[in-house]
Amino acid sequence: MMLDLSDEDRASLRNALDARSPEVVQARMANALLLLAEGLSIEDVAGLLYLPEETVADWSKLFARRSQRKVA
């Protein structure tokens, strides 16, 4: 099923994705990390979530560093 969006709808949705509130960023990071844990590539996750690949890679590295500190 294809969803038909007007230009105004698309702009509104993209603005929502660009929100920088901590809650929005945290939710997007959680989605990205869960998809990476499922085996998707950084490139695929970035494409699915409309994020720059660099952002997904940075979040992955940050999470890995935090996880290593918990083990040590």
PyMOL Python script that loads the backbone (N, CA, C, O; Angstrom):
from pymol import cmd

cmd.read_pdbstr("""\
ATOM      1  N   MET A   1       0.832  -1.170   0.000  1.00  0.00           N
ATOM      2  CA  MET A   1       0.000   0.000   0.000  1.00  0.00           C
ATOM      3  C   MET A   1       0.885   1.245   0.000  1.00  0.00           C
ATOM      4  O   MET A   1       1.802   1.364   0.813  1.00  0.00           O
ATOM      5  N   MET A   2       0.614   2.137  -0.883  1.00  0.00           N
ATOM      6  CA  MET A   2       1.373   3.383  -0.983  1.00  0.00           C
ATOM      7  C   MET A   2       0.569   4.505  -0.343  1.00  0.00           C
ATOM      8  O   MET A   2      -0.621   4.661  -0.615  1.00  0.00           O
ATOM      9  N   LEU A   3       1.213   5.267   0.490  1.00  0.00           N
ATOM     10  CA  LEU A   3       0.567   6.393   1.151  1.00  0.00           C
ATOM     11  C   LEU A   3       0.798   7.644   0.335  1.00  0.00           C
ATOM     12  O   LEU A   3       1.934   7.965  -0.016  1.00  0.00           O
ATOM     13  N   ASP A   4      -0.262   8.342   0.036  1.00  0.00           N
ATOM     14  CA  ASP A   4      -0.161   9.559  -0.761  1.00  0.00           C
ATOM     15  C   ASP A   4      -0.063  10.760   0.178  1.00  0.00           C
ATOM     16  O   ASP A   4      -1.001  11.056   0.918  1.00  0.00           O
ATOM     17  N   LEU A   5       1.082  11.449   0.142  1.00  0.00           N
ATOM     18  CA  LEU A   5       1.305  12.611   0.993  1.00  0.00           C
ATOM     19  C   LEU A   5       1.416  13.865   0.147  1.00  0.00           C
ATOM     20  O   LEU A   5       2.045  13.868  -0.911  1.00  0.00           O
ATOM     21  N   SER A   6       0.804  14.914   0.625  1.00  0.00           N
ATOM     22  CA  SER A   6       0.959  16.202  -0.046  1.00  0.00           C
ATOM     23  C   SER A   6       2.337  16.767   0.300  1.00  0.00           C
ATOM     24  O   SER A   6       2.998  16.284   1.218  1.00  0.00           O
ATOM     25  N   ASP A   7       2.761  17.780  -0.430  1.00  0.00           N
ATOM     26  CA  ASP A   7       4.029  18.440  -0.120  1.00  0.00           C
ATOM     27  C   ASP A   7       4.008  19.001   1.297  1.00  0.00           C
ATOM     28  O   ASP A   7       5.011  18.956   2.010  1.00  0.00           O
ATOM     29  N   GLU A   8       2.860  19.528   1.694  1.00  0.00           N
ATOM     30  CA  GLU A   8       2.713  20.080   3.050  1.00  0.00           C
ATOM     31  C   GLU A   8       2.843  18.977   4.101  1.00  0.00           C
ATOM     32  O   GLU A   8       3.485  19.172   5.133  1.00  0.00           O
ATOM     33  N   ASP A   9       2.235  17.822   3.838  1.00  0.00           N
ATOM     34  CA  ASP A   9       2.346  16.682   4.751  1.00  0.00           C
ATOM     35  C   ASP A   9       3.800  16.244   4.887  1.00  0.00           C
ATOM     36  O   ASP A   9       4.292  16.018   5.992  1.00  0.00           O
ATOM     37  N   ARG A  10       4.476  16.128   3.754  1.00  0.00           N
ATOM     38  CA  ARG A  10       5.884  15.719   3.770  1.00  0.00           C
ATOM     39  C   ARG A  10       6.738  16.705   4.560  1.00  0.00           C
ATOM     40  O   ARG A  10       7.586  16.299   5.355  1.00  0.00           O
ATOM     41  N   ALA A  11       6.518  17.989   4.343  1.00  0.00           N
ATOM     42  CA  ALA A  11       7.286  19.010   5.054  1.00  0.00           C
ATOM     43  C   ALA A  11       7.034  18.922   6.556  1.00  0.00           C
ATOM     44  O   ALA A  11       7.967  19.030   7.352  1.00  0.00           O
ATOM     45  N   SER A  12       5.804  18.729   6.935  1.00  0.00           N
ATOM     46  CA  SER A  12       5.453  18.617   8.347  1.00  0.00           C
ATOM     47  C   SER A  12       6.111  17.396   8.985  1.00  0.00           C
ATOM     48  O   SER A  12       6.638  17.480  10.094  1.00  0.00           O
ATOM     49  N   LEU A  13       6.080  16.273   8.293  1.00  0.00           N
ATOM     50  CA  LEU A  13       6.694  15.056   8.812  1.00  0.00           C
ATOM     51  C   LEU A  13       8.210  15.185   8.895  1.00  0.00           C
ATOM     52  O   LEU A  13       8.820  14.732   9.864  1.00  0.00           O
ATOM     53  N   ARG A  14       8.811  15.791   7.901  1.00  0.00           N
ATOM     54  CA  ARG A  14      10.270  15.990   7.941  1.00  0.00           C
ATOM     55  C   ARG A  14      10.662  16.923   9.089  1.00  0.00           C
ATOM     56  O   ARG A  14      11.691  16.719   9.733  1.00  0.00           O
ATOM     57  N   ASN A  15       9.850  17.938   9.343  1.00  0.00           N
ATOM     58  CA  ASN A  15      10.114  18.822  10.478  1.00  0.00           C
ATOM     59  C   ASN A  15      10.061  18.055  11.790  1.00  0.00           C
ATOM     60  O   ASN A  15      10.866  18.297  12.689  1.00  0.00           O
ATOM     61  N   ALA A  16       9.119  17.135  11.898  1.00  0.00           N
ATOM     62  CA  ALA A  16       9.025  16.320  13.106  1.00  0.00           C
ATOM     63  C   ALA A  16      10.273  15.461  13.279  1.00  0.00           C
ATOM     64  O   ALA A  16      10.758  15.278  14.396  1.00  0.00           O
ATOM     65  N   LEU A  17      10.792  14.933  12.165  1.00  0.00           N
ATOM     66  CA  LEU A  17      12.008  14.126  12.227  1.00  0.00           C
ATOM     67  C   LEU A  17      13.226  14.951  12.612  1.00  0.00           C
ATOM     68  O   LEU A  17      14.179  14.423  13.186  1.00  0.00           O
ATOM     69  N   ASP A  18      13.202  16.232  12.301  1.00  0.00           N
ATOM     70  CA  ASP A  18      14.335  17.098  12.603  1.00  0.00           C
ATOM     71  C   ASP A  18      14.307  17.654  14.021  1.00  0.00           C
ATOM     72  O   ASP A  18      15.211  18.393  14.411  1.00  0.00           O
ATOM     73  N   ALA A  19      13.284  17.310  14.797  1.00  0.00           N
ATOM     74  CA  ALA A  19      13.185  17.808  16.166  1.00  0.00           C
ATOM     75  C   ALA A  19      14.427  17.398  16.952  1.00  0.00           C
ATOM     76  O   ALA A  19      14.927  16.282  16.810  1.00  0.00           O
ATOM     77  N   ARG A  20      14.909  18.300  17.768  1.00  0.00           N
ATOM     78  CA  ARG A  20      16.141  18.053  18.527  1.00  0.00           C
ATOM     79  C   ARG A  20      15.902  17.886  20.022  1.00  0.00           C
ATOM     80  O   ARG A  20      16.851  17.916  20.806  1.00  0.00           O
ATOM     81  N   SER A  21      14.653  17.713  20.425  1.00  0.00           N
ATOM     82  CA  SER A  21      14.406  17.544  21.852  1.00  0.00           C
ATOM     83  C   SER A  21      15.060  16.236  22.314  1.00  0.00           C
ATOM     84  O   SER A  21      15.140  15.280  21.543  1.00  0.00           O
ATOM     85  N   PRO A  22      15.520  16.189  23.552  1.00  0.00           N
ATOM     86  CA  PRO A  22      16.184  14.974  24.044  1.00  0.00           C
ATOM     87  C   PRO A  22      15.340  13.720  23.889  1.00  0.00           C
ATOM     88  O   PRO A  22      15.864  12.646  23.593  1.00  0.00           O
ATOM     89  N   GLU A  23      14.036  13.854  24.089  1.00  0.00           N
ATOM     90  CA  GLU A  23      13.165  12.679  23.984  1.00  0.00           C
ATOM     91  C   GLU A  23      13.121  12.135  22.564  1.00  0.00           C
ATOM     92  O   GLU A  23      13.152  10.923  22.355  1.00  0.00           O
ATOM     93  N   VAL A  24      13.049  13.032  21.596  1.00  0.00           N
ATOM     94  CA  VAL A  24      12.999  12.614  20.191  1.00  0.00           C
ATOM     95  C   VAL A  24      14.324  11.984  19.782  1.00  0.00           C
ATOM     96  O   VAL A  24      14.346  10.937  19.135  1.00  0.00           O
ATOM     97  N   VAL A  25      15.416  12.616  20.155  1.00  0.00           N
ATOM     98  CA  VAL A  25      16.742  12.080  19.811  1.00  0.00           C
ATOM     99  C   VAL A  25      16.938  10.712  20.459  1.00  0.00           C
ATOM    100  O   VAL A  25      17.443   9.787  19.824  1.00  0.00           O
ATOM    101  N   GLN A  26      16.542  10.586  21.710  1.00  0.00           N
ATOM    102  CA  GLN A  26      16.702   9.311  22.411  1.00  0.00           C
ATOM    103  C   GLN A  26      15.876   8.208  21.744  1.00  0.00           C
ATOM    104  O   GLN A  26      16.352   7.081  21.603  1.00  0.00           O
ATOM    105  N   ALA A  27      14.662   8.517  21.341  1.00  0.00           N
ATOM    106  CA  ALA A  27      13.820   7.518  20.671  1.00  0.00           C
ATOM    107  C   ALA A  27      14.410   7.123  19.323  1.00  0.00           C
ATOM    108  O   ALA A  27      14.406   5.946  18.962  1.00  0.00           O
ATOM    109  N   ARG A  28      14.913   8.093  18.585  1.00  0.00           N
ATOM    110  CA  ARG A  28      15.502   7.777  17.280  1.00  0.00           C
ATOM    111  C   ARG A  28      16.770   6.941  17.448  1.00  0.00           C
ATOM    112  O   ARG A  28      17.022   6.021  16.670  1.00  0.00           O
ATOM    113  N   MET A  29      17.566   7.268  18.472  1.00  0.00           N
ATOM    114  CA  MET A  29      18.771   6.491  18.744  1.00  0.00           C
ATOM    115  C   MET A  29      18.399   5.061  19.126  1.00  0.00           C
ATOM    116  O   MET A  29      19.028   4.110  18.664  1.00  0.00           O
ATOM    117  N   ALA A  30      17.385   4.910  19.962  1.00  0.00           N
ATOM    118  CA  ALA A  30      16.952   3.571  20.360  1.00  0.00           C
ATOM    119  C   ALA A  30      16.502   2.765  19.144  1.00  0.00           C
ATOM    120  O   ALA A  30      16.859   1.594  19.014  1.00  0.00           O
ATOM    121  N   ASN A  31      15.733   3.371  18.267  1.00  0.00           N
ATOM    122  CA  ASN A  31      15.304   2.679  17.043  1.00  0.00           C
ATOM    123  C   ASN A  31      16.508   2.240  16.222  1.00  0.00           C
ATOM    124  O   ASN A  31      16.569   1.105  15.749  1.00  0.00           O
ATOM    125  N   ALA A  32      17.457   3.141  16.059  1.00  0.00           N
ATOM    126  CA  ALA A  32      18.639   2.828  15.256  1.00  0.00           C
ATOM    127  C   ALA A  32      19.424   1.674  15.868  1.00  0.00           C
ATOM    128  O   ALA A  32      19.822   0.747  15.163  1.00  0.00           O
ATOM    129  N   LEU A  33      19.647   1.731  17.176  1.00  0.00           N
ATOM    130  CA  LEU A  33      20.431   0.680  17.833  1.00  0.00           C
ATOM    131  C   LEU A  33      19.717  -0.671  17.788  1.00  0.00           C
ATOM    132  O   LEU A  33      20.358  -1.706  17.609  1.00  0.00           O
ATOM    133  N   LEU A  34      18.412  -0.662  17.949  1.00  0.00           N
ATOM    134  CA  LEU A  34      17.668  -1.921  17.856  1.00  0.00           C
ATOM    135  C   LEU A  34      17.756  -2.521  16.454  1.00  0.00           C
ATOM    136  O   LEU A  34      17.906  -3.733  16.303  1.00  0.00           O
ATOM    137  N   LEU A  35      17.663  -1.683  15.442  1.00  0.00           N
ATOM    138  CA  LEU A  35      17.782  -2.180  14.065  1.00  0.00           C
ATOM    139  C   LEU A  35      19.192  -2.699  13.782  1.00  0.00           C
ATOM    140  O   LEU A  35      19.354  -3.710  13.099  1.00  0.00           O
ATOM    141  N   LEU A  36      20.206  -2.018  14.302  1.00  0.00           N
ATOM    142  CA  LEU A  36      21.576  -2.507  14.147  1.00  0.00           C
ATOM    143  C   LEU A  36      21.735  -3.856  14.846  1.00  0.00           C
ATOM    144  O   LEU A  36      22.401  -4.750  14.323  1.00  0.00           O
ATOM    145  N   ALA A  37      21.131  -4.009  16.020  1.00  0.00           N
ATOM    146  CA  ALA A  37      21.210  -5.270  16.758  1.00  0.00           C
ATOM    147  C   ALA A  37      20.513  -6.407  16.018  1.00  0.00           C
ATOM    148  O   ALA A  37      20.845  -7.576  16.214  1.00  0.00           O
ATOM    149  N   GLU A  38      19.548  -6.064  15.171  1.00  0.00           N
ATOM    150  CA  GLU A  38      18.856  -7.066  14.357  1.00  0.00           C
ATOM    151  C   GLU A  38      19.687  -7.472  13.134  1.00  0.00           C
ATOM    152  O   GLU A  38      19.307  -8.375  12.389  1.00  0.00           O
ATOM    153  N   GLY A  39      20.816  -6.799  12.936  1.00  0.00           N
ATOM    154  CA  GLY A  39      21.700  -7.167  11.846  1.00  0.00           C
ATOM    155  C   GLY A  39      21.661  -6.259  10.635  1.00  0.00           C
ATOM    156  O   GLY A  39      22.350  -6.520   9.649  1.00  0.00           O
ATOM    157  N   LEU A  40      20.875  -5.205  10.685  1.00  0.00           N
ATOM    158  CA  LEU A  40      20.847  -4.268   9.562  1.00  0.00           C
ATOM    159  C   LEU A  40      22.143  -3.469   9.541  1.00  0.00           C
ATOM    160  O   LEU A  40      22.762  -3.238  10.580  1.00  0.00           O
ATOM    161  N   SER A  41      22.537  -3.059   8.367  1.00  0.00           N
ATOM    162  CA  SER A  41      23.765  -2.268   8.226  1.00  0.00           C
ATOM    163  C   SER A  41      23.498  -0.820   8.611  1.00  0.00           C
ATOM    164  O   SER A  41      22.352  -0.371   8.654  1.00  0.00           O
ATOM    165  N   ILE A  42      24.562  -0.110   8.887  1.00  0.00           N
ATOM    166  CA  ILE A  42      24.452   1.322   9.178  1.00  0.00           C
ATOM    167  C   ILE A  42      23.761   2.034   8.027  1.00  0.00           C
ATOM    168  O   ILE A  42      22.910   2.896   8.246  1.00  0.00           O
ATOM    169  N   GLU A  43      24.119   1.682   6.821  1.00  0.00           N
ATOM    170  CA  GLU A  43      23.528   2.313   5.641  1.00  0.00           C
ATOM    171  C   GLU A  43      22.027   2.065   5.569  1.00  0.00           C
ATOM    172  O   GLU A  43      21.253   2.976   5.275  1.00  0.00           O
ATOM    173  N   ASP A  44      21.620   0.829   5.838  1.00  0.00           N
ATOM    174  CA  ASP A  44      20.195   0.489   5.794  1.00  0.00           C
ATOM    175  C   ASP A  44      19.418   1.209   6.886  1.00  0.00           C
ATOM    176  O   ASP A  44      18.333   1.736   6.638  1.00  0.00           O
ATOM    177  N   VAL A  45      19.972   1.232   8.094  1.00  0.00           N
ATOM    178  CA  VAL A  45      19.300   1.901   9.208  1.00  0.00           C
ATOM    179  C   VAL A  45      19.152   3.389   8.914  1.00  0.00           C
ATOM    180  O   VAL A  45      18.089   3.971   9.129  1.00  0.00           O
ATOM    181  N   ALA A  46      20.216   3.993   8.427  1.00  0.00           N
ATOM    182  CA  ALA A  46      20.159   5.424   8.103  1.00  0.00           C
ATOM    183  C   ALA A  46      19.077   5.695   7.063  1.00  0.00           C
ATOM    184  O   ALA A  46      18.324   6.661   7.187  1.00  0.00           O
ATOM    185  N   GLY A  47      18.997   4.867   6.061  1.00  0.00           N
ATOM    186  CA  GLY A  47      17.983   5.043   5.029  1.00  0.00           C
ATOM    187  C   GLY A  47      16.572   4.859   5.550  1.00  0.00           C
ATOM    188  O   GLY A  47      15.674   5.628   5.206  1.00  0.00           O
ATOM    189  N   LEU A  48      16.371   3.849   6.375  1.00  0.00           N
ATOM    190  CA  LEU A  48      15.040   3.587   6.918  1.00  0.00           C
ATOM    191  C   LEU A  48      14.559   4.692   7.853  1.00  0.00           C
ATOM    192  O   LEU A  48      13.373   5.019   7.879  1.00  0.00           O
ATOM    193  N   LEU A  49      15.481   5.262   8.615  1.00  0.00           N
ATOM    194  CA  LEU A  49      15.109   6.260   9.625  1.00  0.00           C
ATOM    195  C   LEU A  49      15.368   7.695   9.177  1.00  0.00           C
ATOM    196  O   LEU A  49      15.229   8.628   9.969  1.00  0.00           O
ATOM    197  N   TYR A  50      15.738   7.874   7.925  1.00  0.00           N
ATOM    198  CA  TYR A  50      16.011   9.219   7.396  1.00  0.00           C
ATOM    199  C   TYR A  50      17.060   9.953   8.232  1.00  0.00           C
ATOM    200  O   TYR A  50      16.879  11.106   8.623  1.00  0.00           O
ATOM    201  N   LEU A  51      18.147   9.255   8.489  1.00  0.00           N
ATOM    202  CA  LEU A  51      19.254   9.816   9.256  1.00  0.00           C
ATOM    203  C   LEU A  51      20.522   9.779   8.427  1.00  0.00           C
ATOM    204  O   LEU A  51      20.655   8.940   7.536  1.00  0.00           O
ATOM    205  N   PRO A  52      21.459  10.680   8.708  1.00  0.00           N
ATOM    206  CA  PRO A  52      22.771  10.560   8.059  1.00  0.00           C
ATOM    207  C   PRO A  52      23.486   9.294   8.550  1.00  0.00           C
ATOM    208  O   PRO A  52      23.384   8.930   9.722  1.00  0.00           O
ATOM    209  N   GLU A  53      24.197   8.641   7.657  1.00  0.00           N
ATOM    210  CA  GLU A  53      24.945   7.438   8.048  1.00  0.00           C
ATOM    211  C   GLU A  53      25.913   7.748   9.176  1.00  0.00           C
ATOM    212  O   GLU A  53      26.106   6.926  10.072  1.00  0.00           O
ATOM    213  N   GLU A  54      26.518   8.913   9.143  1.00  0.00           N
ATOM    214  CA  GLU A  54      27.472   9.303  10.182  1.00  0.00           C
ATOM    215  C   GLU A  54      26.814   9.329  11.564  1.00  0.00           C
ATOM    216  O   GLU A  54      27.426   8.932  12.555  1.00  0.00           O
ATOM    217  N   THR A  55      25.588   9.791  11.623  1.00  0.00           N
ATOM    218  CA  THR A  55      24.874   9.836  12.900  1.00  0.00           C
ATOM    219  C   THR A  55      24.666   8.438  13.451  1.00  0.00           C
ATOM    220  O   THR A  55      24.905   8.194  14.634  1.00  0.00           O
ATOM    221  N   VAL A  56      24.226   7.523  12.610  1.00  0.00           N
ATOM    222  CA  VAL A  56      23.998   6.139  13.042  1.00  0.00           C
ATOM    223  C   VAL A  56      25.321   5.510  13.482  1.00  0.00           C
ATOM    224  O   VAL A  56      25.371   4.820  14.501  1.00  0.00           O
ATOM    225  N   ALA A  57      26.367   5.739  12.737  1.00  0.00           N
ATOM    226  CA  ALA A  57      27.682   5.196  13.096  1.00  0.00           C
ATOM    227  C   ALA A  57      28.150   5.768  14.431  1.00  0.00           C
ATOM    228  O   ALA A  57      28.681   5.035  15.266  1.00  0.00           O
ATOM    229  N   ASP A  58      27.961   7.057  14.638  1.00  0.00           N
ATOM    230  CA  ASP A  58      28.367   7.687  15.900  1.00  0.00           C
ATOM    231  C   ASP A  58      27.583   7.118  17.077  1.00  0.00           C
ATOM    232  O   ASP A  58      28.156   6.854  18.134  1.00  0.00           O
ATOM    233  N   TRP A  59      26.276   6.928  16.901  1.00  0.00           N
ATOM    234  CA  TRP A  59      25.464   6.357  17.973  1.00  0.00           C
ATOM    235  C   TRP A  59      25.918   4.936  18.295  1.00  0.00           C
ATOM    236  O   TRP A  59      25.966   4.543  19.461  1.00  0.00           O
ATOM    237  N   SER A  60      26.248   4.172  17.264  1.00  0.00           N
ATOM    238  CA  SER A  60      26.712   2.806  17.466  1.00  0.00           C
ATOM    239  C   SER A  60      28.018   2.795  18.266  1.00  0.00           C
ATOM    240  O   SER A  60      28.178   1.999  19.192  1.00  0.00           O
ATOM    241  N   LYS A  61      28.938   3.672  17.907  1.00  0.00           N
ATOM    242  CA  LYS A  61      30.217   3.764  18.631  1.00  0.00           C
ATOM    243  C   LYS A  61      30.006   4.208  20.069  1.00  0.00           C
ATOM    244  O   LYS A  61      30.625   3.666  20.984  1.00  0.00           O
ATOM    245  N   LEU A  62      29.140   5.184  20.272  1.00  0.00           N
ATOM    246  CA  LEU A  62      28.845   5.676  21.617  1.00  0.00           C
ATOM    247  C   LEU A  62      28.273   4.562  22.483  1.00  0.00           C
ATOM    248  O   LEU A  62      28.687   4.390  23.629  1.00  0.00           O
ATOM    249  N   PHE A  63      27.330   3.812  21.944  1.00  0.00           N
ATOM    250  CA  PHE A  63      26.737   2.713  22.692  1.00  0.00           C
ATOM    251  C   PHE A  63      27.776   1.648  23.018  1.00  0.00           C
ATOM    252  O   PHE A  63      27.793   1.111  24.126  1.00  0.00           O
ATOM    253  N   ALA A  64      28.639   1.343  22.055  1.00  0.00           N
ATOM    254  CA  ALA A  64      29.683   0.335  22.276  1.00  0.00           C
ATOM    255  C   ALA A  64      30.623   0.770  23.399  1.00  0.00           C
ATOM    256  O   ALA A  64      31.013  -0.046  24.234  1.00  0.00           O
ATOM    257  N   ARG A  65      30.990   2.063  23.421  1.00  0.00           N
ATOM    258  CA  ARG A  65      31.865   2.567  24.473  1.00  0.00           C
ATOM    259  C   ARG A  65      31.177   2.488  25.841  1.00  0.00           C
ATOM    260  O   ARG A  65      31.803   2.107  26.830  1.00  0.00           O
ATOM    261  N   ARG A  66      29.919   2.839  25.896  1.00  0.00           N
ATOM    262  CA  ARG A  66      29.177   2.764  27.160  1.00  0.00           C
ATOM    263  C   ARG A  66      29.074   1.326  27.647  1.00  0.00           C
ATOM    264  O   ARG A  66      29.208   1.058  28.841  1.00  0.00           O
ATOM    265  N   SER A  67      28.838   0.413  26.731  1.00  0.00           N
ATOM    266  CA  SER A  67      28.726  -1.000  27.091  1.00  0.00           C
ATOM    267  C   SER A  67      30.044  -1.547  27.617  1.00  0.00           C
ATOM    268  O   SER A  67      30.054  -2.356  28.544  1.00  0.00           O
ATOM    269  N   GLN A  68      31.144  -1.114  27.037  1.00  0.00           N
ATOM    270  CA  GLN A  68      32.467  -1.571  27.482  1.00  0.00           C
ATOM    271  C   GLN A  68      32.762  -1.077  28.894  1.00  0.00           C
ATOM    272  O   GLN A  68      33.366  -1.797  29.690  1.00  0.00           O
ATOM    273  N   ARG A  69      32.339   0.151  29.209  1.00  0.00           N
ATOM    274  CA  ARG A  69      32.571   0.688  30.554  1.00  0.00           C
ATOM    275  C   ARG A  69      31.786  -0.090  31.600  1.00  0.00           C
ATOM    276  O   ARG A  69      32.259  -0.257  32.724  1.00  0.00           O
ATOM    277  N   LYS A  70      30.607  -0.564  31.253  1.00  0.00           N
ATOM    278  CA  LYS A  70      29.783  -1.319  32.212  1.00  0.00           C
ATOM    279  C   LYS A  70      30.424  -2.659  32.531  1.00  0.00           C
ATOM    280  O   LYS A  70      30.312  -3.151  33.653  1.00  0.00           O
ATOM    281  N   VAL A  71      31.098  -3.252  31.549  1.00  0.00           N
ATOM    282  CA  VAL A  71      31.728  -4.568  31.729  1.00  0.00           C
ATOM    283  C   VAL A  71      32.990  -4.437  32.539  1.00  0.00           C
ATOM    284  O   VAL A  71      33.291  -5.311  33.352  1.00  0.00           O
ATOM    285  N   ALA A  72      33.741  -3.368  32.342  1.00  0.00           N
ATOM    286  CA  ALA A  72      35.041  -3.201  32.995  1.00  0.00           C
ATOM    287  C   ALA A  72      34.939  -2.970  34.478  1.00  0.00           C
ATOM    288  O   ALA A  72      35.958  -2.814  35.150  1.00  0.00           O
TER     289      ALA A  72
END
""", "prot")
cmd.dss("prot")
cmd.show_as("cartoon", "prot")
cmd.util.cbc("prot")
cmd.orient("prot")
